[in-house]
Amino acid sequence: MKKLKNWFVSFDTIKGGATGLINSVDYIFDDNHDNHKKDGHEIVAYDGIKNSHKVLKNILQIQQSKDIEVKLARKGGRTASYGKNLLVSFPPEIKLTDSEYKQISNKLIYELINFISVNNDLKYTDEQIKYIQRNFILSSLHRQDKTRNDHLNFVIGNVFLDLNNDKKLKRVDLGKKMYSQFLKNMTNKVLLNYGQNYLDYQIKSQRKARNRKNKLPHTINKLNEVIDDSLQEMKQLQQLFKEMEFLQEYSQKLKKRIDNYLNRMATALEEDDTEKFNKNQLLVEKSYNKLESLVSEEHKEKLSKFEELKKSLELKRKSQSTLYPAPTKD
């Protein structure tokens, strides 16, 4: 595939002999294929489905005739490819009329057949090129919505009639790089007539890619700063936890008392004694609250620092989740 940044030309081999050829032709005209059921997708068959069936039979006939000819001459041999699928895709912002796309299609195929003729000594005249184009090339336009690429599809056999030499069958190696390169260059040349210059798209694409690359170091630096800040705060937390080991002394004093209250609450539940349950629950709460009254002023300052640091981390976490939201499915 010869890709362009915003439009591209692909020239892929048709595999599977006659079956592959028929499947390729059916695909470019099939409105009901899964790939063509998207909203806004429309297939335009310029020459009509009936004529496409006639052209398909023409391609099959010369392909299979050439296979038989080769096998008889060589007494066997591997069946060659039945041709190429050509796809010319345009950027979403290019939306031309059906007539304009048809003109592009005709120009591309005319120039390709002429190029094949010159490089394979077929010496086609203008009328002969048009004859091959009408009878041995299939094409369709696939229109899509404004966010997706319109594209032209072609099916081109690799056996051509030598119209100047008793219509002998000549197999052409369309897999050569020069053919795909020619199509890429010709696509650019043809589109210039419609105010579309590939170089403009190349420049725009490069600048867009460069801007993305330039943003990346900034984003990495910002994330590194956040990580450094967080590490510093975690170290502060660890230090505060060490300084607050004094709480263990007070908590041990209250633990036994609170355990007694909790046991009484469990007994009250078994006895269905609501008053006893509520009384001991109140005592549990008072015992927890008593922890604060046991802490000296010095230790209260440490508790205050702990609360401030905790709030700071929480605020930072919320702001980071806004700046760097989790990815979502489209």
C-alpha positions in Angstrom: 0.0 0.0 0.0 1.3 3.5 -1.0 0.0 5.7 1.8 -0.4 9.5 1.6 -0.9 11.4 4.9 -4.4 12.5 4.2 -5.5 10.5 1.2 -4.0 7.2 0.1 -3.8 4.9 -2.8 -3.7 1.1 -2.3 -3.1 -1.4 -5.0 -3.6 -4.9 -3.6 -3.4 -8.3 -5.2 -6.7 -10.2 -5.7 -6.1 -13.7 -4.3 -8.1 -16.9 -4.7 -8.5 -17.0 -8.5 -12.0 -16.6 -9.9 -13.6 -16.8 -6.5 -11.4 -13.9 -5.2 -12.2 -11.8 -8.3 -16.0 -12.3 -8.0 -15.8 -11.5 -4.2 -13.9 -8.3 -5.0 -16.4 -7.2 -7.5 -19.4 -8.0 -5.3 -17.8 -6.1 -2.4 -17.5 -2.8 -4.3 -21.1 -2.9 -5.3 -22.7 -4.4 -2.1 -24.8 -1.9 -0.1 -25.5 -4.7 2.5 -22.0 -5.5 3.4 -21.2 -4.8 7.1 -18.6 -2.3 6.2 -21.2 -0.3 4.2 -24.0 -0.2 6.7 -22.7 2.9 8.5 -24.9 6.0 8.4 -24.2 8.2 5.5 -22.6 5.5 3.4 -23.7 5.4 -0.2 -22.4 3.4 -3.2 -22.6 4.9 -6.6 -22.3 2.4 -9.5 -21.5 4.7 -12.4 -22.0 2.1 -15.1 -24.9 0.2 -13.4 -25.0 -3.2 -11.8 -26.1 -4.9 -15.1 -23.1 -3.6 -17.0 -20.8 -4.5 -14.1 -21.9 -8.1 -14.5 -21.0 -8.1 -18.2 -17.6 -6.6 -17.5 -17.0 -9.2 -14.7 -17.6 -12.0 -17.3 -15.2 -10.3 -19.7 -12.4 -10.2 -17.1 -13.1 -13.8 -16.0 -13.0 -15.0 -19.6 -9.6 -13.5 -20.5 -8.1 -14.5 -17.1 -9.2 -18.1 -17.4 -8.3 -18.3 -21.1 -4.7 -17.1 -20.2 -4.5 -19.7 -17.4 -5.4 -22.5 -19.8 -3.0 -21.2 -22.4 -0.1 -21.2 -19.9 -1.0 -24.6 -18.5 -1.1 -26.2 -22.0 2.3 -24.6 -22.9 4.0 -25.6 -19.7 2.0 -28.7 -19.0 1.0 -27.5 -15.6 1.9 -24.6 -13.4 0.6 -22.4 -10.7 -2.5 -20.2 -11.4 -1.5 -16.5 -11.4 -3.4 -13.7 -9.6 -6.5 -12.5 -11.3 -5.6 -8.8 -10.9 -5.6 -5.9 -8.5 -8.0 -4.0 -6.2 -7.3 -0.3 -6.5 -8.6 2.0 -3.7 -8.2 5.8 -3.9 -9.3 7.5 -0.7 -9.7 11.2 -0.1 -9.5 13.3 3.1 -12.9 13.9 4.9 -12.8 17.6 3.9 -12.8 16.7 0.2 -16.5 16.3 -0.8 -16.9 16.5 -4.6 -20.0 15.8 -6.8 -20.7 12.4 -8.3 -19.8 13.9 -11.7 -16.4 15.2 -10.4 -15.5 11.9 -8.8 -16.5 10.2 -12.1 -14.1 12.5 -14.0 -11.3 11.6 -11.6 -12.1 7.9 -11.9 -12.0 8.1 -15.7 -8.8 10.1 -15.8 -7.0 7.8 -13.4 -7.9 4.6 -15.3 -7.3 6.1 -18.7 -3.8 7.2 -17.7 -3.1 3.8 -16.0 -4.1 1.8 -19.1 -1.9 4.1 -21.2 1.0 3.6 -18.8 0.5 -0.2 -18.9 0.4 0.0 -22.7 3.6 1.9 -23.0 5.5 -0.3 -20.6 4.3 -3.6 -22.2 4.6 -2.6 -25.8 0.8 -2.8 -26.5 0.8 0.5 -28.4 -2.9 1.3 -27.6 -4.5 4.1 -29.5 -6.9 6.5 -27.7 -9.9 4.5 -28.8 -8.3 1.2 -27.7 -7.6 2.6 -24.3 -11.3 3.6 -24.0 -12.3 0.2 -25.2 -10.3 -1.6 -22.5 -11.6 0.9 -19.9 -15.3 0.2 -20.9 -15.0 -3.5 -21.1 -12.4 -4.7 -18.7 -12.3 -2.3 -15.7 -14.9 -2.1 -12.9 -15.3 0.9 -10.6 -17.6 2.4 -8.0 -17.7 5.5 -5.7 -18.3 5.0 -2.0 -19.6 8.2 -0.4 -19.5 8.6 3.4 -20.5 11.3 5.9 -18.4 14.4 6.5 -16.2 12.8 9.1 -15.1 9.9 6.9 -13.3 9.5 3.6 -15.0 9.2 0.3 -13.2 6.7 -1.9 -13.1 5.2 -5.4 -12.9 1.4 -5.8 -11.6 -0.4 -8.9 -11.1 -4.0 -10.0 -8.4 -4.4 -12.7 -7.5 -7.7 -14.2 -3.8 -8.5 -15.0 -4.5 -9.9 -18.5 -4.8 -7.4 -21.4 -5.8 -7.9 -25.0 -3.0 -7.1 -27.5 -5.4 -5.3 -29.8 -2.7 -4.7 -32.4 -1.6 -8.3 -32.5 -4.7 -10.5 -33.2 -6.0 -9.9 -29.7 -3.5 -12.1 -28.1 -3.6 -12.3 -24.3 -0.8 -10.6 -22.5 -0.3 -11.0 -18.8 1.0 -7.8 -17.1 2.9 -7.9 -13.8 0.9 -5.2 -12.0 2.8 -6.0 -8.8 5.8 -4.0 -10.0 6.4 -1.0 -7.8 6.3 1.4 -10.8 2.5 0.8 -11.2 1.6 1.8 -7.6 4.0 4.7 -7.7 2.5 5.9 -11.0 -1.0 5.8 -9.4 0.1 7.8 -6.4 1.7 10.5 -8.5 -1.2 10.5 -11.0 -3.8 10.9 -8.1 -1.9 14.0 -6.9 -1.8 15.4 -10.4 -5.5 14.8 -11.1 -6.6 16.4 -7.9 -4.7 19.6 -8.6 -7.5 20.3 -11.2 -10.0 20.3 -8.3 -7.9 22.7 -6.1 -6.5 19.9 -4.0 -2.8 19.9 -3.5 -1.2 17.0 -1.6 1.6 19.1 -0.5 -0.8 21.3 1.5 -2.0 18.2 3.3 1.5 17.0 3.9 2.5 20.4 5.5 -0.7 20.4 7.6 -0.2 16.9 8.7 3.5 17.4 9.6 2.7 20.5 11.7 -0.1 18.7 13.5 2.3 15.8 14.3 5.0 18.2 15.4 2.6 20.0 17.7 1.7 16.7 19.3 5.4 15.9 19.8 6.1 19.4 21.2 3.3 19.0 23.8 4.6 15.6 24.9 7.8 16.9 26.8 5.7 19.6 28.5 3.1 17.0 29.6 5.9 14.7 30.9 7.5 17.5 32.8 4.2 18.4 34.4 3.6 14.9 35.4 7.1 14.6 36.9 6.4 17.7 38.9 3.2 16.2 40.3 5.0 13.0 41.1 7.8 14.9 42.9 5.3 16.9 44.9 3.4 13.8 45.9 6.5 12.0 47.0 7.5 14.9 49.2 4.0 14.9 50.8 4.2 11.2 51.4 7.5 11.6 53.2 5.8 14.3 55.4 3.0 11.9 56.1 5.4 9.1 57.1 7.2 11.5 59.4 4.0 12.6 61.0 2.9 9.0 61.6 6.2 8.4 63.4 5.6 11.5 65.6 2.0 10.4 66.3 3.0 7.1 67.9 2.0 8.6 71.2 -1.6 7.8 70.2 -1.0 4.1 70.9 -0.6 4.9 74.6 -4.0 6.5 74.8 -5.7 4.0 72.5 -4.6 1.1 74.7 -6.1 2.8 77.7 -9.5 3.1 75.9 -9.5 -0.2 74.1 -10.4 -2.3 77.1 -13.2 0.0 78.1 -14.6 0.2 74.6 -14.5 -3.6 74.3 -16.6 -3.9 77.4 -19.2 -1.5 76.0 -19.3 -3.3 72.7 -19.9 -6.7 74.5 -22.7 -5.1 76.5 -24.3 -3.9 73.2 -24.1 -7.4 71.8 -25.8 -8.7 75.0 -28.5 -6.0 74.7 -29.3 -7.2 71.2 -29.8 -10.8 72.4 -32.0 -9.5 75.3 -33.9 -7.1 73.0 -33.0 -4.4 75.5 -33.1 -1.2 73.4 -32.4 1.1 76.4 -29.2 -0.9 77.4 -28.0 -0.9 73.8 -28.4 2.9 73.3 -26.7 3.6 76.7 -23.6 1.6 75.8 -23.5 3.0 72.3 -23.4 6.5 73.8 -20.5 5.4 76.1 -18.6 4.1 73.1 -18.9 7.4 71.3 -17.9 9.3 74.5 -14.8 7.0 74.8 -13.7 7.8 71.3 -14.2 11.5 71.8 -12.3 11.3 75.0 -9.1 10.6 73.0 -9.0 14.3 72.0 -9.2 15.5 75.6 -6.2 13.3 76.5 -4.0 14.7 73.9 -1.6 17.5 75.0 -1.4 20.9 73.1 1.9 19.8 71.5 0.3 16.6 70.2 -2.8 18.5 69.0 -0.6 20.6 66.8 0.7 17.4 65.1 -2.9 16.2 64.6 -3.7 19.6 63.0 -0.7 19.2 60.6 -2.0 15.7 59.8 -5.5 17.0 58.9 -4.0 19.8 56.8 -1.8 17.5 54.8 -4.6 15.1 54.3 -6.9 17.8 52.9 -4.1 19.0 50.6 -3.6 15.5 49.2 -7.4 15.2 48.6 -7.6 18.5 46.8 -4.6 17.7 44.7 -6.1 14.3 43.8 -9.4 15.9 42.6 -7.6 18.5 40.5 -5.4 15.9 38.9 -8.4 13.8 38.0 -9.8 16.8 36.2 -6.5 17.6 34.4 -5.8 14.0 33.4 -9.3 12.3 33.2 -9.5 8.6 32.7 -9.9 7.5 29.1 -13.4 6.7 27.9 -14.8 4.6 25.2 -15.9 6.4 22.0 
